[in-house]
Amino acid sequence: MATFRKRNNTWRAEVYKNGMRKSGSFDTKAQAKAWAAKVEADIETDLVNPGCTKTVADAFERYGNEVSVDKKGKRYEQIKLKAFARDHLAKIKLSELTPTNIADWRDSRLKKVSPASVNRELNLISAVLSTAKRDWGWIQSNPVSEIRRPKNPRPRERRISEIEIQKILDALNYNNIIIDVGAD
């Protein structure tokens, strides 16, 4: 949506569409309206969207430098983001990134690591792409949210046996002394 204001002898046009803002000053209102219509059309067709030129690697790098640094697990995230930046997925332009690209990455990754690891990595990639969408305006949607995730394995359910407890206590030379903490 464009707004127009007259300031002294010039017309100021402001366009806000799809989370992007542009403004300019013109001699006449007709020039301002023509410019605003062109900018709105460009935004609609993604010509002004920085995602057209940015790659997934650019998103990984910016996320690592701006967002990860404030997190408790920043070291892990930055290591993973640098590893992702060397992957074939990182070379794809954000404007050309599709759920199929993410699914292909997921399938190739599942051949190397467990489904739980892939899910953790997909969570990080999704966080990067959500930030690129929401905060930076680089993309229109997060393709990670459109793919099927691998099933995590069942959690471990093992209890230590009495024999194992006794072996541990013996190894530690621990004598089971019961202390009565009764009232005086």
Backbone bond lengths (Angstrom), bond angles and torsions (degrees), N, CA, C in turn:
res aa  C-N    CA-C-N  psi(-1)  N-CA   C-N-CA  omega(-1)  CA-C   N-CA-C  phi
1 M - - - 1.439 - - 1.521 108.13 -
2 A 1.310 116.63 132.32 1.460 121.31 -178.50 1.523 110.40 -103.33
3 T 1.337 115.11 143.88 1.462 120.78 172.66 1.516 108.23 -124.74
4 F 1.331 114.95 149.62 1.462 120.88 -176.57 1.522 108.68 -128.65
5 R 1.344 116.66 136.24 1.458 121.97 178.06 1.520 109.05 -137.31
6 K 1.312 114.17 140.97 1.464 118.78 176.98 1.520 108.37 -93.87
7 R 1.317 115.73 127.57 1.458 122.16 177.61 1.519 107.09 -127.04
8 N 1.300 115.23 115.28 1.469 120.98 -176.96 1.532 109.61 51.76
9 N 1.313 117.84 -113.65 1.465 120.84 -178.13 1.526 113.16 -104.94
10 T 1.341 117.78 9.78 1.469 119.79 -177.86 1.527 110.42 -123.18
11 W 1.326 114.84 160.22 1.465 122.44 175.99 1.516 108.39 -108.59
12 R 1.307 116.00 130.21 1.465 121.90 178.58 1.521 108.59 -104.95
13 A 1.334 116.21 125.28 1.463 122.03 178.20 1.523 108.35 -110.10
14 E 1.349 116.24 133.75 1.459 121.56 177.67 1.521 108.47 -127.09
15 V 1.325 115.79 129.38 1.459 121.36 -179.00 1.523 107.88 -118.57
16 Y 1.337 115.44 130.78 1.464 121.32 174.75 1.514 107.14 -131.19
17 K 1.342 115.55 113.65 1.464 119.64 -178.47 1.516 108.83 -151.32
18 N 1.335 116.46 137.70 1.466 122.84 178.61 1.529 112.08 52.00
19 G 1.338 116.90 36.17 1.458 120.92 177.59 1.509 114.55 79.10
20 M 1.321 118.09 6.62 1.467 121.14 -179.83 1.525 109.50 -111.61
21 R 1.323 116.20 141.58 1.463 122.27 178.61 1.520 109.68 -118.56
22 K 1.327 114.91 136.42 1.465 121.92 174.43 1.514 107.11 -139.88
23 S 1.328 117.29 147.69 1.456 120.31 176.72 1.516 109.75 -146.98
24 G 1.332 115.17 158.31 1.453 120.58 179.24 1.514 110.91 -161.90
25 S 1.343 117.28 159.53 1.468 123.33 179.12 1.522 109.00 -113.64
26 F 1.353 115.17 141.87 1.465 120.75 -174.94 1.523 110.01 -141.45
27 D 1.327 115.47 158.98 1.467 121.04 -179.31 1.525 111.66 -73.36
28 T 1.328 117.48 -36.58 1.465 120.48 -178.12 1.522 110.35 -125.25
29 K 1.327 114.47 159.15 1.453 119.91 178.54 1.528 110.25 -67.89
30 A 1.323 117.24 -33.09 1.467 121.39 179.10 1.531 110.61 -63.25
31 Q 1.326 117.18 -40.79 1.470 120.80 177.52 1.534 110.06 -64.83
32 A 1.328 115.72 -41.16 1.463 120.35 179.70 1.525 110.86 -63.25
33 K 1.343 117.16 -42.74 1.464 120.94 179.52 1.527 111.17 -65.76
34 A 1.331 117.39 -41.00 1.467 120.79 179.42 1.528 110.19 -64.03
35 W 1.326 116.43 -43.30 1.455 120.31 179.39 1.529 110.60 -63.66
36 A 1.334 117.44 -44.45 1.459 121.78 -179.15 1.525 111.12 -61.86
37 A 1.328 117.46 -41.29 1.466 120.76 179.04 1.522 110.51 -63.14
38 K 1.339 116.95 -41.01 1.466 120.62 179.41 1.536 110.95 -66.21
39 V 1.323 117.03 -43.38 1.464 120.83 -179.70 1.523 110.20 -64.17
40 E 1.332 117.79 -42.37 1.470 120.26 178.03 1.527 111.29 -61.70
41 A 1.336 116.50 -40.80 1.469 120.28 178.30 1.528 110.66 -65.69
42 D 1.337 116.64 -40.45 1.465 120.56 178.91 1.526 111.27 -64.02
43 I 1.333 116.29 -42.36 1.466 119.62 178.60 1.521 109.52 -64.16
44 E 1.309 116.32 -40.83 1.470 120.59 -179.47 1.530 111.13 -61.83
45 T 1.318 117.04 -36.33 1.465 120.23 -178.87 1.526 112.82 -96.17
46 D 1.340 116.28 11.61 1.471 122.23 176.83 1.519 114.81 66.18
47 L 1.324 119.19 19.86 1.461 119.74 178.71 1.523 111.74 -72.59
48 V 1.322 117.23 -27.37 1.451 120.86 -178.75 1.522 111.12 -94.15
49 N 1.305 117.17 -14.56 1.457 122.42 -175.37 1.525 110.53 -66.62
50 P 1.341 118.27 123.37 1.454 120.41 179.67 1.517 113.14 -62.87
51 G 1.321 118.31 -18.80 1.453 121.01 178.43 1.514 112.46 -61.86
52 C 1.324 117.04 -18.86 1.465 120.29 179.22 1.527 111.24 -66.22
53 T 1.312 117.03 -30.83 1.458 119.72 -177.33 1.527 112.70 -107.55
54 K 1.309 117.32 -18.71 1.464 120.89 -177.61 1.521 110.87 -81.04
55 T 1.334 115.21 144.95 1.462 120.66 177.40 1.529 109.23 -102.78
56 V 1.314 115.30 170.68 1.461 120.45 176.90 1.535 108.90 -63.01
57 A 1.326 117.49 -34.82 1.470 121.11 178.01 1.527 110.72 -62.01
58 D 1.339 117.36 -37.63 1.465 120.33 176.97 1.526 110.60 -61.98
59 A 1.320 116.50 -40.65 1.471 120.84 178.46 1.528 110.23 -65.49
60 F 1.347 117.45 -43.25 1.464 120.69 178.33 1.530 110.48 -59.90
61 E 1.325 116.19 -45.07 1.461 120.66 -177.57 1.532 111.15 -64.76
62 R 1.331 116.42 -47.57 1.469 119.36 -178.77 1.532 110.84 -64.24
63 Y 1.312 117.28 -41.59 1.467 121.09 178.69 1.527 110.22 -60.99
64 G 1.338 116.34 -43.90 1.461 120.30 179.55 1.521 112.41 -63.22
65 N 1.334 116.71 -36.48 1.460 121.03 -178.00 1.520 113.76 -81.61
66 E 1.338 117.48 -30.76 1.462 119.79 -173.71 1.526 114.38 -106.90
67 V 1.320 117.60 -36.63 1.465 119.82 -173.09 1.524 111.59 -101.34
68 S 1.320 117.33 -46.81 1.470 120.80 -175.65 1.520 112.81 -63.15
69 V 1.324 117.49 -30.29 1.463 120.27 -175.59 1.523 112.65 -62.66
70 D 1.336 117.60 -21.91 1.459 121.09 -179.30 1.517 112.96 -94.17
71 K 1.326 118.16 3.83 1.461 121.31 -176.16 1.524 111.09 -100.62
72 K 1.322 114.22 156.75 1.461 119.86 178.42 1.534 111.14 -66.24
73 G 1.331 117.08 -38.73 1.458 121.43 -179.04 1.513 113.10 -95.16
74 K 1.328 116.67 36.69 1.474 120.11 -174.68 1.525 112.68 -61.26
75 R 1.313 118.40 -36.04 1.468 120.71 -177.87 1.525 110.34 -62.24
76 Y 1.343 116.40 -48.13 1.468 120.75 178.74 1.532 110.47 -60.33
77 E 1.334 116.29 -47.43 1.466 120.13 -177.81 1.517 111.51 -61.58
78 Q 1.315 117.34 -44.85 1.459 119.80 -177.76 1.524 111.67 -66.74
79 I 1.318 117.73 -35.85 1.471 120.86 176.13 1.519 110.03 -64.53
80 K 1.352 116.71 -45.95 1.471 120.75 179.80 1.526 110.92 -64.56
81 L 1.328 117.77 -41.16 1.464 120.85 -179.09 1.532 111.04 -64.63
82 K 1.326 116.71 -37.71 1.471 119.35 177.27 1.525 110.67 -67.31
83 A 1.334 116.54 -37.12 1.471 120.06 176.53 1.530 110.36 -66.87
84 F 1.339 116.85 -42.66 1.472 120.30 177.42 1.524 110.92 -61.14
85 A 1.324 117.71 -36.18 1.466 121.82 -177.60 1.528 111.85 -64.74
86 R 1.334 117.68 -20.41 1.472 120.88 177.88 1.524 112.04 -89.74
87 D 1.316 117.48 -8.22 1.466 122.95 -177.72 1.532 110.40 -78.77
88 H 1.333 116.22 159.76 1.469 120.38 179.07 1.526 112.08 -63.74
89 L 1.320 117.90 -25.97 1.464 122.55 178.97 1.529 111.21 -61.86
90 A 1.326 117.11 -33.56 1.460 122.19 -175.67 1.531 113.06 -68.89
91 K 1.314 117.20 -21.17 1.467 120.42 -177.43 1.529 112.82 -81.16
92 I 1.327 117.68 -10.94 1.460 122.16 -177.41 1.524 109.97 -77.44
93 K 1.331 116.86 138.02 1.461 120.84 174.93 1.524 108.76 -68.99
94 L 1.321 116.04 142.79 1.466 120.28 -179.37 1.528 111.67 -59.33
95 S 1.328 116.84 -34.38 1.462 120.05 -179.55 1.529 111.77 -69.33
96 E 1.334 117.08 -18.74 1.463 121.40 -178.86 1.531 112.45 -106.15
97 L 1.323 117.45 0.24 1.464 122.12 -178.15 1.522 109.88 -72.76
98 T 1.331 115.93 127.40 1.462 120.86 -178.50 1.532 109.69 -125.15
99 P 1.332 117.18 164.15 1.458 119.38 174.70 1.527 112.48 -58.74
100 T 1.318 117.26 -29.18 1.472 120.77 177.50 1.524 111.10 -62.78
101 N 1.341 117.18 -40.15 1.467 120.30 176.82 1.525 110.94 -60.99
102 I 1.310 116.25 -43.58 1.463 120.97 -180.00 1.531 109.92 -66.46
103 A 1.328 117.07 -41.66 1.471 120.72 179.69 1.526 110.83 -64.43
104 D 1.331 117.98 -39.49 1.467 120.91 176.76 1.525 110.48 -63.34
105 W 1.340 116.75 -42.06 1.464 120.53 177.55 1.525 109.66 -61.70
106 R 1.352 116.38 -45.35 1.469 121.51 179.47 1.526 110.96 -57.29
107 D 1.339 116.45 -47.12 1.464 120.45 -177.40 1.524 112.00 -64.59
108 S 1.333 116.94 -41.08 1.470 118.61 178.80 1.527 110.85 -69.68
109 R 1.308 117.16 -33.64 1.462 121.45 179.75 1.529 111.41 -70.97
110 L 1.337 116.42 -33.76 1.475 119.95 179.24 1.523 112.45 -64.99
111 K 1.333 117.93 -21.32 1.461 121.39 177.14 1.526 111.58 -74.28
112 K 1.346 116.81 -17.65 1.459 120.88 -175.57 1.527 113.86 -107.69
113 V 1.348 117.02 -34.36 1.468 120.35 -175.39 1.530 110.35 -132.21
114 S 1.309 116.33 173.05 1.464 121.53 -176.90 1.536 111.37 -74.47
115 P 1.336 116.66 160.12 1.469 120.07 177.51 1.535 112.82 -58.61
116 A 1.311 117.80 -35.15 1.465 120.21 178.95 1.534 110.74 -63.96
117 S 1.340 116.55 -39.94 1.465 120.33 178.14 1.521 110.69 -65.37
118 V 1.320 116.60 -42.01 1.470 120.84 179.17 1.526 109.92 -62.43
119 N 1.323 116.91 -41.57 1.469 119.87 178.30 1.521 112.06 -62.88
120 R 1.335 117.27 -40.58 1.468 120.36 177.08 1.526 110.47 -62.88
121 E 1.334 116.54 -42.21 1.457 120.27 179.91 1.526 110.94 -68.42
122 L 1.334 117.35 -38.22 1.464 120.52 176.60 1.524 110.70 -63.87
123 N 1.333 117.44 -35.45 1.463 120.32 176.64 1.524 111.02 -60.93
124 L 1.328 116.84 -41.92 1.459 120.56 179.36 1.526 110.93 -67.76
125 I 1.323 117.07 -45.06 1.468 120.13 178.90 1.531 109.96 -61.94
126 S 1.324 116.84 -40.58 1.462 120.83 178.31 1.521 111.05 -63.04
127 A 1.320 117.68 -40.16 1.465 121.43 178.40 1.531 110.58 -62.92
128 V 1.332 116.42 -41.55 1.465 120.43 178.31 1.526 110.31 -62.55
129 L 1.334 116.54 -48.45 1.461 120.17 -177.41 1.528 112.20 -69.08
130 S 1.319 117.85 -32.91 1.469 120.19 176.10 1.529 110.45 -66.26
131 T 1.322 116.64 -39.64 1.466 120.17 177.04 1.523 110.57 -66.95
132 A 1.335 117.11 -39.50 1.465 120.63 177.57 1.523 110.91 -62.86
133 K 1.305 116.42 -33.09 1.468 121.04 178.65 1.526 111.15 -77.54
134 R 1.313 115.98 -54.47 1.460 122.05 -170.76 1.532 112.66 -75.23
135 D 1.316 117.76 -47.15 1.467 120.67 -172.22 1.526 114.22 -94.67
136 W 1.326 116.90 -35.89 1.457 119.66 -174.00 1.524 113.22 -101.94
137 G 1.325 118.15 -16.11 1.462 121.50 -179.70 1.520 113.85 67.06
138 W 1.318 117.35 28.61 1.463 120.97 -177.43 1.521 112.97 -83.25
139 I 1.336 117.71 -28.35 1.459 121.12 -178.73 1.521 109.77 -135.95
140 Q 1.321 115.85 163.27 1.460 121.37 -178.51 1.526 112.46 -92.71
141 S 1.340 117.88 -30.12 1.463 120.51 -179.61 1.532 109.74 -147.48
142 N 1.323 114.56 160.60 1.465 121.50 179.99 1.527 108.54 -96.97
143 P 1.342 119.00 108.91 1.464 120.80 -177.47 1.525 114.27 -66.78
144 V 1.326 118.73 -18.84 1.467 120.72 179.42 1.529 110.20 -66.09
145 S 1.329 116.16 -32.29 1.470 119.23 -178.29 1.524 112.23 -71.39
146 E 1.315 117.49 -10.33 1.462 121.35 -177.18 1.526 113.89 -101.77
147 I 1.326 117.42 2.68 1.470 118.86 -179.17 1.520 110.46 -107.20
148 R 1.322 114.83 162.77 1.458 122.59 177.11 1.525 107.90 -83.97
149 R 1.325 115.57 131.87 1.465 121.12 179.83 1.521 109.95 -89.82
150 P 1.336 118.19 148.55 1.468 119.67 174.82 1.529 110.41 -69.51
151 K 1.322 115.15 149.85 1.463 119.91 178.78 1.519 109.72 -74.90
152 N 1.320 115.29 135.37 1.459 119.92 175.02 1.524 109.27 -74.55
153 P 1.326 118.20 146.61 1.470 119.71 176.18 1.526 110.26 -66.71
154 R 1.327 115.43 160.53 1.463 119.90 178.02 1.520 109.23 -62.91
155 P 1.328 117.39 145.20 1.469 119.17 178.84 1.523 110.94 -68.57
156 R 1.310 115.02 157.25 1.461 119.90 179.82 1.521 109.68 -72.58
157 E 1.339 115.06 139.41 1.456 119.95 176.42 1.526 107.93 -133.88
158 R 1.286 115.92 80.48 1.458 120.02 -179.31 1.508 108.52 -127.74
159 R 1.282 115.08 132.39 1.462 120.52 176.74 1.529 108.17 -110.44
160 I 1.298 114.32 143.82 1.454 119.57 179.68 1.536 108.55 -74.17
161 S 1.323 115.96 135.74 1.469 120.33 -176.40 1.534 110.34 -83.28
162 E 1.324 115.06 165.59 1.469 120.83 178.37 1.528 110.74 -62.96
163 I 1.321 116.42 -36.93 1.474 120.52 179.50 1.531 109.71 -64.16
164 E 1.354 116.96 -43.17 1.463 120.47 179.03 1.527 110.90 -65.38
165 I 1.324 116.99 -38.81 1.465 120.62 177.69 1.529 109.64 -61.24
166 Q 1.355 116.37 -44.69 1.455 120.21 -179.11 1.529 111.47 -64.59
167 K 1.331 117.35 -38.89 1.470 120.57 178.81 1.523 111.20 -65.10
168 I 1.311 116.35 -39.30 1.470 120.42 178.63 1.529 109.98 -65.65
169 L 1.333 116.37 -45.27 1.464 120.42 179.58 1.521 111.53 -62.32
170 D 1.357 116.36 -39.97 1.460 120.46 177.93 1.524 110.91 -64.56
171 A 1.322 116.83 -41.90 1.460 121.12 -179.28 1.526 111.35 -64.50
172 L 1.321 116.48 -30.61 1.461 120.51 179.88 1.528 113.10 -90.71
173 N 1.344 116.32 2.97 1.466 121.10 -176.44 1.516 111.17 53.24
174 Y 1.308 115.74 43.22 1.464 121.50 -179.11 1.512 109.04 -96.17
175 N 1.330 116.39 122.98 1.452 121.83 175.54 1.520 107.57 -97.38
176 N 1.288 115.95 127.00 1.448 120.66 -177.05 1.527 109.17 -76.61
177 I 1.309 116.70 93.70 1.451 122.47 -179.44 1.530 107.25 -101.52
178 I 1.293 115.52 126.05 1.458 119.44 178.76 1.511 107.98 -96.52
179 I 1.292 116.07 124.76 1.460 121.59 -179.49 1.519 108.01 -107.22
180 D 1.315 115.89 127.98 1.461 120.82 179.42 1.520 108.36 -87.21
181 V 1.323 115.92 118.18 1.458 119.89 -179.00 1.537 107.54 -106.97
182 G 1.292 116.35 54.51 1.471 120.87 -178.28 1.507 111.64 -79.12
183 A 1.303 115.68 169.99 1.470 122.08 178.54 1.512 110.22 -76.01
184 D 1.299 119.60 148.57 1.473 123.88 179.11 1.488 111.53 -73.17
